[in-house]
Amino acid sequence: MPDRAAIVTGASRGIGYALAEALGEEGHGLTISARKPETLEQAAARLRERGFEVESVVANLAHEDGVREVVSRHRERFGRLDVLVNNAGVGIGAAANEHETKLVDLQLAVNLRAIVLFYRECAELLRAAGAEHRNALVVNLASLAGKSPQPWLSVYSATKAAVAAYTVSMNKEFAKHGVKSVAFAPGFVDTDMTDYVKDKIPVEEMLRPSDMAEALRFLLRVSPMCLVPEIVFQRPQEIV
């Protein structure tokens, strides 16, 4: 059984997979989740080929039962939680007069409510790890869109701004228990979520999922007295 264990949501590809891979390389047992069974199992197989211990859980995080299933399966497999990565997210563009209620609700549920529920369900495990080594960690995926909200992506921007705010609140609540929270706020990253802009922004000018993975490695190595509440990842072209 690994000495450390982590949950990574939205881990079948992109940023989530890169963060799961980094955690595996750092010796963590992994529970990974995603909504689509086929892509999740492909990711789990690649991680297992690397020699990592992996529990894969198909879950729709728009539903409370999905969150509970991920945490329950993780607890049964590993019995501890040192790192929680709330990476799963969805972005759906629309003008203000064209928002569909079900799509607004989906973004609020996956991007924000699921994070709230994961903290609730993982609080006991995280505090236990914090009491042991004072360096338990929660990574919440925000976005540069939450720092500079955009039209058309207004709901997505609002959810990501809320993620950053919730992260601040969680540090005020959990840091005293040895549990740190950090919001990752990247700009355009070369994943399938940014396919819609790749005709305007060349792939070679985008951030890489590995940039977030290197930031995670840094956070795992800082002392218990070092709390980093937010990391903003910008392309040079995005600096204004």
PyRosetta script that sets phi, psi and omega in degrees:
from pyrosetta import init, pose_from_sequence

init()
pose = pose_from_sequence("MPDRAAIVTGASRGIGYALAEALGEEGHGLTISARKPETLEQAAARLRERGFEVESVVANLAHEDGVREVVSRHRERFGRLDVLVNNAGVGIGAAANEHETKLVDLQLAVNLRAIVLFYRECAELLRAAGAEHRNALVVNLASLAGKSPQPWLSVYSATKAAVAAYTVSMNKEFAKHGVKSVAFAPGFVDTDMTDYVKDKIPVEEMLRPSDMAEALRFLLRVSPMCLVPEIVFQRPQEIV")
pose.set_psi(1, 128.9)
pose.set_omega(1, 179.4)
pose.set_phi(2, -60.2)
pose.set_psi(2, 151.7)
pose.set_omega(2, 178.1)
pose.set_phi(3, -74.2)
pose.set_psi(3, -19.8)
pose.set_omega(3, 179.5)
pose.set_phi(4, -132.2)
pose.set_psi(4, 153.9)
pose.set_omega(4, 179.4)
pose.set_phi(5, -144.3)
pose.set_psi(5, 151.0)
pose.set_omega(5, -175.1)
pose.set_phi(6, -141.6)
pose.set_psi(6, 150.9)
pose.set_omega(6, 169.1)
pose.set_phi(7, -110.6)
pose.set_psi(7, 134.0)
pose.set_omega(7, 174.8)
pose.set_phi(8, -130.4)
pose.set_psi(8, 119.0)
pose.set_omega(8, 177.5)
pose.set_phi(9, -92.7)
pose.set_psi(9, 156.0)
pose.set_omega(9, -177.8)
pose.set_phi(10, 58.9)
pose.set_psi(10, 42.3)
pose.set_omega(10, -167.9)
pose.set_phi(11, -98.7)
pose.set_psi(11, 8.5)
pose.set_omega(11, -175.6)
pose.set_phi(12, -78.5)
pose.set_psi(12, -15.0)
pose.set_omega(12, -177.8)
pose.set_phi(13, -164.2)
pose.set_psi(13, 174.9)
pose.set_omega(13, 171.1)
pose.set_phi(14, 58.9)
pose.set_psi(14, -138.1)
pose.set_omega(14, -176.8)
pose.set_phi(15, -60.5)
pose.set_psi(15, -44.5)
pose.set_omega(15, -177.9)
pose.set_phi(16, -59.3)
pose.set_psi(16, -44.8)
pose.set_omega(16, 179.2)
pose.set_phi(17, -64.5)
pose.set_psi(17, -42.3)
pose.set_omega(17, 179.9)
pose.set_phi(18, -61.3)
pose.set_psi(18, -39.9)
pose.set_omega(18, 179.2)
pose.set_phi(19, -70.1)
pose.set_psi(19, -39.3)
pose.set_omega(19, 176.6)
pose.set_phi(20, -63.2)
pose.set_psi(20, -42.8)
pose.set_omega(20, 179.2)
pose.set_phi(21, -61.3)
pose.set_psi(21, -43.4)
pose.set_omega(21, 179.0)
pose.set_phi(22, -62.6)
pose.set_psi(22, -42.0)
pose.set_omega(22, 179.3)
pose.set_phi(23, -65.3)
pose.set_psi(23, -38.7)
pose.set_omega(23, 175.4)
pose.set_phi(24, -61.9)
pose.set_psi(24, -42.1)
pose.set_omega(24, 178.7)
pose.set_phi(25, -65.1)
pose.set_psi(25, -26.4)
pose.set_omega(25, 178.7)
pose.set_phi(26, -88.6)
pose.set_psi(26, 8.2)
pose.set_omega(26, 172.8)
pose.set_phi(27, 92.6)
pose.set_psi(27, 14.3)
pose.set_omega(27, -179.9)
pose.set_phi(28, -90.0)
pose.set_psi(28, 136.9)
pose.set_omega(28, 163.3)
pose.set_phi(29, -69.0)
pose.set_psi(29, 147.6)
pose.set_omega(29, -169.5)
pose.set_phi(30, -123.3)
pose.set_psi(30, 131.4)
pose.set_omega(30, 161.2)
pose.set_phi(31, -109.9)
pose.set_psi(31, 119.3)
pose.set_omega(31, -179.4)
pose.set_phi(32, -116.1)
pose.set_psi(32, 144.9)
pose.set_omega(32, 179.2)
pose.set_phi(33, -134.8)
pose.set_psi(33, 153.9)
pose.set_omega(33, 173.6)
pose.set_phi(34, -163.7)
pose.set_psi(34, 170.4)
pose.set_omega(34, -175.8)
pose.set_phi(35, -85.3)
pose.set_psi(35, -32.9)
pose.set_omega(35, -174.8)
pose.set_phi(36, -97.0)
pose.set_psi(36, 119.9)
pose.set_omega(36, -175.9)
pose.set_phi(37, -58.5)
pose.set_psi(37, -43.9)
pose.set_omega(37, -173.2)
pose.set_phi(38, -63.9)
pose.set_psi(38, -49.3)
pose.set_omega(38, -178.0)
pose.set_phi(39, -69.7)
pose.set_psi(39, -31.9)
pose.set_omega(39, 178.0)
pose.set_phi(40, -66.0)
pose.set_psi(40, -44.7)
pose.set_omega(40, -178.6)
pose.set_phi(41, -67.8)
pose.set_psi(41, -32.9)
pose.set_omega(41, 175.6)
pose.set_phi(42, -63.9)
pose.set_psi(42, -43.0)
pose.set_omega(42, 177.8)
pose.set_phi(43, -64.8)
pose.set_psi(43, -43.8)
pose.set_omega(43, 179.6)
pose.set_phi(44, -60.9)
pose.set_psi(44, -40.4)
pose.set_omega(44, 179.8)
pose.set_phi(45, -63.6)
pose.set_psi(45, -41.1)
pose.set_omega(45, 179.4)
pose.set_phi(46, -64.5)
pose.set_psi(46, -39.2)
pose.set_omega(46, 179.7)
pose.set_phi(47, -69.6)
pose.set_psi(47, -39.8)
pose.set_omega(47, 178.2)
pose.set_phi(48, -65.3)
pose.set_psi(48, -35.2)
pose.set_omega(48, 176.4)
pose.set_phi(49, -61.2)
pose.set_psi(49, -25.3)
pose.set_omega(49, 176.5)
pose.set_phi(50, -79.8)
pose.set_psi(50, -3.7)
pose.set_omega(50, -179.9)
pose.set_phi(51, 91.5)
pose.set_psi(51, 9.8)
pose.set_omega(51, -178.6)
pose.set_phi(52, -84.1)
pose.set_psi(52, 148.4)
pose.set_omega(52, 174.6)
pose.set_phi(53, -87.0)
pose.set_psi(53, 120.5)
pose.set_omega(53, -169.3)
pose.set_phi(54, -132.1)
pose.set_psi(54, 130.1)
pose.set_omega(54, 167.8)
pose.set_phi(55, -109.8)
pose.set_psi(55, 124.3)
pose.set_omega(55, 179.9)
pose.set_phi(56, -110.9)
pose.set_psi(56, 134.5)
pose.set_omega(56, -175.6)
pose.set_phi(57, -131.3)
pose.set_psi(57, 114.0)
pose.set_omega(57, 173.7)
pose.set_phi(58, -73.8)
pose.set_psi(58, 125.0)
pose.set_omega(58, -175.8)
pose.set_phi(59, -154.2)
pose.set_psi(59, 139.0)
pose.set_omega(59, 171.3)
pose.set_phi(60, -96.2)
pose.set_psi(60, 106.0)
pose.set_omega(60, -173.8)
pose.set_phi(61, -78.0)
pose.set_psi(61, 0.5)
pose.set_omega(61, 170.4)
pose.set_phi(62, -72.7)
pose.set_psi(62, -12.6)
pose.set_omega(62, -178.8)
pose.set_phi(63, -115.4)
pose.set_psi(63, 139.2)
pose.set_omega(63, -178.8)
pose.set_phi(64, -57.6)
pose.set_psi(64, -38.8)
pose.set_omega(64, -179.2)
pose.set_phi(65, -62.3)
pose.set_psi(65, -31.7)
pose.set_omega(65, 178.0)
pose.set_phi(66, -65.1)
pose.set_psi(66, -43.2)
pose.set_omega(66, 177.2)
pose.set_phi(67, -61.1)
pose.set_psi(67, -48.3)
pose.set_omega(67, -178.1)
pose.set_phi(68, -61.9)
pose.set_psi(68, -37.9)
pose.set_omega(68, -180.0)
pose.set_phi(69, -64.1)
pose.set_psi(69, -43.1)
pose.set_omega(69, 179.2)
pose.set_phi(70, -59.8)
pose.set_psi(70, -48.5)
pose.set_omega(70, -176.6)
pose.set_phi(71, -67.9)
pose.set_psi(71, -40.5)
pose.set_omega(71, 179.7)
pose.set_phi(72, -62.6)
pose.set_psi(72, -45.6)
pose.set_omega(72, 179.4)
pose.set_phi(73, -64.6)
pose.set_psi(73, -38.2)
pose.set_omega(73, 178.0)
pose.set_phi(74, -64.5)
pose.set_psi(74, -45.7)
pose.set_omega(74, -178.9)
pose.set_phi(75, -61.0)
pose.set_psi(75, -42.2)
pose.set_omega(75, 180.0)
pose.set_phi(76, -64.5)
pose.set_psi(76, -37.8)
pose.set_omega(76, -175.7)
pose.set_phi(77, -79.6)
pose.set_psi(77, -44.7)
pose.set_omega(77, -169.9)
pose.set_phi(78, -114.1)
pose.set_psi(78, -27.8)
pose.set_omega(78, 176.7)
pose.set_phi(79, 72.8)
pose.set_psi(79, 4.3)
pose.set_omega(79, 179.3)
pose.set_phi(80, -154.5)
pose.set_psi(80, 161.9)
pose.set_omega(80, 178.5)
pose.set_phi(81, -145.7)
pose.set_psi(81, 113.3)
pose.set_omega(81, -179.6)
pose.set_phi(82, -101.9)
pose.set_psi(82, -29.7)
pose.set_omega(82, -179.2)
pose.set_phi(83, -137.9)
pose.set_psi(83, 130.3)
pose.set_omega(83, 173.1)
pose.set_phi(84, -118.1)
pose.set_psi(84, 124.5)
pose.set_omega(84, 177.8)
pose.set_phi(85, -114.1)
pose.set_psi(85, 108.8)
pose.set_omega(85, 177.0)
pose.set_phi(86, -90.5)
pose.set_psi(86, 84.7)
pose.set_omega(86, -174.2)
pose.set_phi(87, -102.4)
pose.set_psi(87, -27.8)
pose.set_omega(87, -174.9)
pose.set_phi(88, -55.9)
pose.set_psi(88, 136.2)
pose.set_omega(88, 179.7)
pose.set_phi(89, -163.6)
pose.set_psi(89, 163.7)
pose.set_omega(89, 179.0)
pose.set_phi(90, -143.2)
pose.set_psi(90, 137.5)
pose.set_omega(90, 177.4)
pose.set_phi(91, -125.2)
pose.set_psi(91, 124.6)
pose.set_omega(91, -178.0)
pose.set_phi(92, -130.1)
pose.set_psi(92, 116.3)
pose.set_omega(92, -176.2)
pose.set_phi(93, -83.8)
pose.set_psi(93, 145.2)
pose.set_omega(93, 175.4)
pose.set_phi(94, -169.5)
pose.set_psi(94, 150.8)
pose.set_omega(94, 172.3)
pose.set_phi(95, -71.8)
pose.set_psi(95, 158.7)
pose.set_omega(95, -174.5)
pose.set_phi(96, -58.1)
pose.set_psi(96, -34.5)
pose.set_omega(96, -178.2)
pose.set_phi(97, -87.8)
pose.set_psi(97, 5.7)
pose.set_omega(97, -177.1)
pose.set_phi(98, -121.8)
pose.set_psi(98, 7.8)
pose.set_omega(98, -177.9)
pose.set_phi(99, -64.3)
pose.set_psi(99, 131.2)
pose.set_omega(99, 172.1)
pose.set_phi(100, -93.0)
pose.set_psi(100, 130.2)
pose.set_omega(100, -174.2)
pose.set_phi(101, -55.5)
pose.set_psi(101, -42.8)
pose.set_omega(101, -177.0)
pose.set_phi(102, -64.9)
pose.set_psi(102, -30.8)
pose.set_omega(102, 179.6)
pose.set_phi(103, -80.8)
pose.set_psi(103, -32.3)
pose.set_omega(103, 171.9)
pose.set_phi(104, -62.9)
pose.set_psi(104, -48.2)
pose.set_omega(104, -179.7)
pose.set_phi(105, -61.5)
pose.set_psi(105, -38.4)
pose.set_omega(105, 179.7)
pose.set_phi(106, -61.9)
pose.set_psi(106, -44.9)
pose.set_omega(106, -180.0)
pose.set_phi(107, -65.9)
pose.set_psi(107, -41.3)
pose.set_omega(107, 177.6)
pose.set_phi(108, -64.2)
pose.set_psi(108, -39.2)
pose.set_omega(108, -176.7)
pose.set_phi(109, -70.1)
pose.set_psi(109, -47.2)
pose.set_omega(109, -175.2)
pose.set_phi(110, -79.7)
pose.set_psi(110, -44.9)
pose.set_omega(110, -173.0)
pose.set_phi(111, -76.5)
pose.set_psi(111, -29.7)
pose.set_omega(111, -173.5)
pose.set_phi(112, -123.4)
pose.set_psi(112, -55.9)
pose.set_omega(112, -174.9)
pose.set_phi(113, -60.9)
pose.set_psi(113, -39.1)
pose.set_omega(113, -179.8)
pose.set_phi(114, -59.8)
pose.set_psi(114, -36.7)
pose.set_omega(114, 178.5)
pose.set_phi(115, -65.2)
pose.set_psi(115, -44.2)
pose.set_omega(115, 177.2)
pose.set_phi(116, -57.6)
pose.set_psi(116, -44.3)
pose.set_omega(116, -178.4)
pose.set_phi(117, -69.3)
pose.set_psi(117, -36.2)
pose.set_omega(117, 177.9)
pose.set_phi(118, -64.5)
pose.set_psi(118, -41.3)
pose.set_omega(118, 175.5)
pose.set_phi(119, -58.7)
pose.set_psi(119, -45.8)
pose.set_omega(119, -179.1)
pose.set_phi(120, -59.5)
pose.set_psi(120, -48.3)
pose.set_omega(120, -175.0)
pose.set_phi(121, -73.3)
pose.set_psi(121, -26.2)
pose.set_omega(121, -175.4)
pose.set_phi(122, -100.5)
pose.set_psi(122, -2.7)
pose.set_omega(122, -171.9)
pose.set_phi(123, -54.8)
pose.set_psi(123, -46.6)
pose.set_omega(123, -177.4)
pose.set_phi(124, -62.9)
pose.set_psi(124, -45.5)
pose.set_omega(124, 179.9)
pose.set_phi(125, -65.2)
pose.set_psi(125, -42.7)
pose.set_omega(125, -179.5)
pose.set_phi(126, -64.9)
pose.set_psi(126, -42.8)
pose.set_omega(126, 179.0)
pose.set_phi(127, -64.5)
pose.set_psi(127, -35.8)
pose.set_omega(127, 177.9)
pose.set_phi(128, -63.9)
pose.set_psi(128, -42.6)
pose.set_omega(128, 177.1)
pose.set_phi(129, -66.5)
pose.set_psi(129, -40.3)
pose.set_omega(129, 178.1)
pose.set_phi(130, -62.4)
pose.set_psi(130, -38.6)
pose.set_omega(130, 178.1)
pose.set_phi(131, -66.2)
pose.set_psi(131, -29.8)
pose.set_omega(131, -178.4)
pose.set_phi(132, -76.5)
pose.set_psi(132, -48.6)
pose.set_omega(132, -172.4)
pose.set_phi(133, -132.2)
pose.set_psi(133, 1.9)
pose.set_omega(133, 174.5)
pose.set_phi(134, 62.2)
pose.set_psi(134, 18.4)
pose.set_omega(134, -176.1)
pose.set_phi(135, -138.5)
pose.set_psi(135, 32.3)
pose.set_omega(135, 171.6)
pose.set_phi(136, -66.3)
pose.set_psi(136, 151.4)
pose.set_omega(136, -170.3)
pose.set_phi(137, -140.6)
pose.set_psi(137, 137.8)
pose.set_omega(137, 170.0)
pose.set_phi(138, -122.1)
pose.set_psi(138, 125.4)
pose.set_omega(138, 175.9)
pose.set_phi(139, -107.7)
pose.set_psi(139, 121.1)
pose.set_omega(139, 178.8)
pose.set_phi(140, -110.7)
pose.set_psi(140, 124.8)
pose.set_omega(140, -179.7)
pose.set_phi(141, -80.9)
pose.set_psi(141, 106.8)
pose.set_omega(141, 170.6)
pose.set_phi(142, -94.6)
pose.set_psi(142, -141.8)
pose.set_omega(142, -179.2)
pose.set_phi(143, -170.9)
pose.set_psi(143, 154.5)
pose.set_omega(143, 172.0)
pose.set_phi(144, -60.9)
pose.set_psi(144, -25.7)
pose.set_omega(144, 176.8)
pose.set_phi(145, -65.1)
pose.set_psi(145, -23.9)
pose.set_omega(145, 175.3)
pose.set_phi(146, -77.8)
pose.set_psi(146, -22.4)
pose.set_omega(146, 176.5)
pose.set_phi(147, -85.8)
pose.set_psi(147, -34.5)
pose.set_omega(147, 179.0)
pose.set_phi(148, -131.8)
pose.set_psi(148, 80.2)
pose.set_omega(148, -173.9)
pose.set_phi(149, -57.2)
pose.set_psi(149, 142.8)
pose.set_omega(149, -173.4)
pose.set_phi(150, -118.4)
pose.set_psi(150, 149.2)
pose.set_omega(150, 171.0)
pose.set_phi(151, -67.6)
pose.set_psi(151, 161.1)
pose.set_omega(151, -177.3)
pose.set_phi(152, 72.6)
pose.set_psi(152, -44.2)
pose.set_omega(152, 173.6)
pose.set_phi(153, -99.2)
pose.set_psi(153, 35.0)
pose.set_omega(153, -172.2)
pose.set_phi(154, -64.4)
pose.set_psi(154, -43.5)
pose.set_omega(154, -179.0)
pose.set_phi(155, -68.5)
pose.set_psi(155, -45.0)
pose.set_omega(155, 176.3)
pose.set_phi(156, -57.6)
pose.set_psi(156, -46.4)
pose.set_omega(156, 179.1)
pose.set_phi(157, -59.3)
pose.set_psi(157, -42.2)
pose.set_omega(157, -179.1)
pose.set_phi(158, -64.8)
pose.set_psi(158, -41.3)
pose.set_omega(158, 179.3)
pose.set_phi(159, -64.9)
pose.set_psi(159, -37.6)
pose.set_omega(159, -177.5)
pose.set_phi(160, -74.4)
pose.set_psi(160, -33.0)
pose.set_omega(160, 172.3)
pose.set_phi(161, -63.6)
pose.set_psi(161, -38.4)
pose.set_omega(161, 178.3)
pose.set_phi(162, -66.6)
pose.set_psi(162, -36.6)
pose.set_omega(162, 177.0)
pose.set_phi(163, -59.8)
pose.set_psi(163, -44.6)
pose.set_omega(163, 179.3)
pose.set_phi(164, -62.3)
pose.set_psi(164, -42.4)
pose.set_omega(164, 179.4)
pose.set_phi(165, -66.0)
pose.set_psi(165, -41.0)
pose.set_omega(165, -179.8)
pose.set_phi(166, -65.7)
pose.set_psi(166, -33.8)
pose.set_omega(166, 177.4)
pose.set_phi(167, -62.1)
pose.set_psi(167, -41.5)
pose.set_omega(167, 176.4)
pose.set_phi(168, -59.9)
pose.set_psi(168, -45.6)
pose.set_omega(168, 179.3)
pose.set_phi(169, -60.4)
pose.set_psi(169, -41.0)
pose.set_omega(169, -177.9)
pose.set_phi(170, -68.6)
pose.set_psi(170, -31.9)
pose.set_omega(170, 174.1)
pose.set_phi(171, -65.2)
pose.set_psi(171, -39.4)
pose.set_omega(171, 179.2)
pose.set_phi(172, -67.4)
pose.set_psi(172, -25.7)
pose.set_omega(172, -179.1)
pose.set_phi(173, -92.1)
pose.set_psi(173, -37.6)
pose.set_omega(173, -169.7)
pose.set_phi(174, -108.7)
pose.set_psi(174, -21.0)
pose.set_omega(174, -174.5)
pose.set_phi(175, -59.0)
pose.set_psi(175, -35.0)
pose.set_omega(175, 179.3)
pose.set_phi(176, -65.2)
pose.set_psi(176, -16.0)
pose.set_omega(176, 177.4)
pose.set_phi(177, -98.6)
pose.set_psi(177, 11.5)
pose.set_omega(177, 179.8)
pose.set_phi(178, 80.1)
pose.set_psi(178, 20.0)
pose.set_omega(178, 179.7)
pose.set_phi(179, -116.3)
pose.set_psi(179, 112.8)
pose.set_omega(179, -179.1)
pose.set_phi(180, -97.3)
pose.set_psi(180, 146.7)
pose.set_omega(180, 175.4)
pose.set_phi(181, -124.0)
pose.set_psi(181, 140.8)
pose.set_omega(181, 179.0)
pose.set_phi(182, -137.9)
pose.set_psi(182, 137.0)
pose.set_omega(182, 174.8)
pose.set_phi(183, -98.0)
pose.set_psi(183, 124.9)
pose.set_omega(183, 172.3)
pose.set_phi(184, -92.1)
pose.set_psi(184, 124.6)
pose.set_omega(184, -179.0)
pose.set_phi(185, -122.5)
pose.set_psi(185, 81.7)
pose.set_omega(185, -179.5)
pose.set_phi(186, -87.0)
pose.set_psi(186, 153.7)
pose.set_omega(186, 167.8)
pose.set_phi(187, -81.0)
pose.set_psi(187, -147.1)
pose.set_omega(187, -177.0)
pose.set_phi(188, -69.2)
pose.set_psi(188, 122.8)
pose.set_omega(188, 179.8)
pose.set_phi(189, -113.1)
pose.set_psi(189, 143.7)
pose.set_omega(189, -179.8)
pose.set_phi(190, -73.0)
pose.set_psi(190, 83.5)
pose.set_omega(190, 174.0)
pose.set_phi(191, -137.4)
pose.set_psi(191, 177.5)
pose.set_omega(191, 179.5)
pose.set_phi(192, -69.5)
pose.set_psi(192, -17.9)
pose.set_omega(192, 177.9)
pose.set_phi(193, -69.4)
pose.set_psi(193, -18.6)
pose.set_omega(193, -180.0)
pose.set_phi(194, -105.9)
pose.set_psi(194, 14.1)
pose.set_omega(194, 179.1)
pose.set_phi(195, -58.2)
pose.set_psi(195, -30.2)
pose.set_omega(195, -175.3)
pose.set_phi(196, -68.1)
pose.set_psi(196, -16.1)
pose.set_omega(196, -179.9)
pose.set_phi(197, -114.2)
pose.set_psi(197, 4.2)
pose.set_omega(197, -174.5)
pose.set_phi(198, -73.1)
pose.set_psi(198, -9.7)
pose.set_omega(198, 171.9)
pose.set_phi(199, -80.5)
pose.set_psi(199, -13.7)
pose.set_omega(199, 179.9)
pose.set_phi(200, -111.0)
pose.set_psi(200, -31.7)
pose.set_omega(200, -179.6)
pose.set_phi(201, -118.3)
pose.set_psi(201, 112.6)
pose.set_omega(201, -179.5)
pose.set_phi(202, -59.7)
pose.set_psi(202, 144.3)
pose.set_omega(202, -179.2)
pose.set_phi(203, -55.7)
pose.set_psi(203, -38.6)
pose.set_omega(203, -177.3)
pose.set_phi(204, -67.2)
pose.set_psi(204, -12.1)
pose.set_omega(204, 177.5)
pose.set_phi(205, -100.1)
pose.set_psi(205, 7.0)
pose.set_omega(205, -179.8)
pose.set_phi(206, -97.7)
pose.set_psi(206, 160.1)
pose.set_omega(206, 170.7)
pose.set_phi(207, -67.0)
pose.set_psi(207, 163.7)
pose.set_omega(207, 179.2)
pose.set_phi(208, -112.5)
pose.set_psi(208, 146.7)
pose.set_omega(208, 172.3)
pose.set_phi(209, -54.4)
pose.set_psi(209, -31.0)
pose.set_omega(209, 179.3)
pose.set_phi(210, -64.5)
pose.set_psi(210, -22.9)
pose.set_omega(210, 176.2)
pose.set_phi(211, -63.6)
pose.set_psi(211, -41.9)
pose.set_omega(211, 177.1)
pose.set_phi(212, -68.9)
pose.set_psi(212, -35.9)
pose.set_omega(212, 178.6)
pose.set_phi(213, -63.3)
pose.set_psi(213, -39.6)
pose.set_omega(213, 178.9)
pose.set_phi(214, -67.7)
pose.set_psi(214, -35.6)
pose.set_omega(214, 176.2)
pose.set_phi(215, -64.5)
pose.set_psi(215, -38.9)
pose.set_omega(215, 177.9)
pose.set_phi(216, -63.7)
pose.set_psi(216, -41.5)
pose.set_omega(216, 177.7)
pose.set_phi(217, -59.5)
pose.set_psi(217, -41.7)
pose.set_omega(217, 177.9)
pose.set_phi(218, -59.5)
pose.set_psi(218, -45.8)
pose.set_omega(218, -178.1)
pose.set_phi(219, -64.3)
pose.set_psi(219, -32.1)
pose.set_omega(219, 178.6)
pose.set_phi(220, -70.3)
pose.set_psi(220, -19.5)
pose.set_omega(220, -173.3)
pose.set_phi(221, -101.6)
pose.set_psi(221, -16.2)
pose.set_omega(221, -178.3)
pose.set_phi(222, -70.0)
pose.set_psi(222, 160.3)
pose.set_omega(222, -177.4)
pose.set_phi(223, -70.8)
pose.set_psi(223, 160.6)
pose.set_omega(223, 176.7)
pose.set_phi(224, -57.4)
pose.set_psi(224, -22.8)
pose.set_omega(224, -179.6)
pose.set_phi(225, -84.0)
pose.set_psi(225, -4.3)
pose.set_omega(225, -178.2)
pose.set_phi(226, -104.3)
pose.set_psi(226, 111.6)
pose.set_omega(226, 177.6)
pose.set_phi(227, -111.8)
pose.set_psi(227, 123.6)
pose.set_omega(227, 178.5)
pose.set_phi(228, -110.4)
pose.set_psi(228, 104.9)
pose.set_omega(228, -172.0)
pose.set_phi(229, -77.4)
pose.set_psi(229, -22.8)
pose.set_omega(229, -176.0)
pose.set_phi(230, -157.7)
pose.set_psi(230, 141.4)
pose.set_omega(230, 171.8)
pose.set_phi(231, -127.8)
pose.set_psi(231, 122.7)
pose.set_omega(231, 177.5)
pose.set_phi(232, -100.9)
pose.set_psi(232, 126.9)
pose.set_omega(232, 179.9)
pose.set_phi(233, -109.3)
pose.set_psi(233, 111.6)
pose.set_omega(233, -178.6)
pose.set_phi(234, -119.5)
pose.set_psi(234, 145.3)
pose.set_omega(234, 167.1)
pose.set_phi(235, -78.3)
pose.set_psi(235, 150.8)
pose.set_omega(235, 177.6)
pose.set_phi(236, -52.7)
pose.set_psi(236, -33.7)
pose.set_omega(236, -178.2)
pose.set_phi(237, -71.4)
pose.set_psi(237, -15.8)
pose.set_omega(237, -176.2)
pose.set_phi(238, -92.0)
pose.set_psi(238, -4.8)
pose.set_omega(238, -179.9)
pose.set_phi(239, -77.4)
pose.set_psi(239, 125.2)
pose.set_omega(239, -179.8)
pose.set_phi(240, -125.4)
pose.dump_pdb("model.pdb")
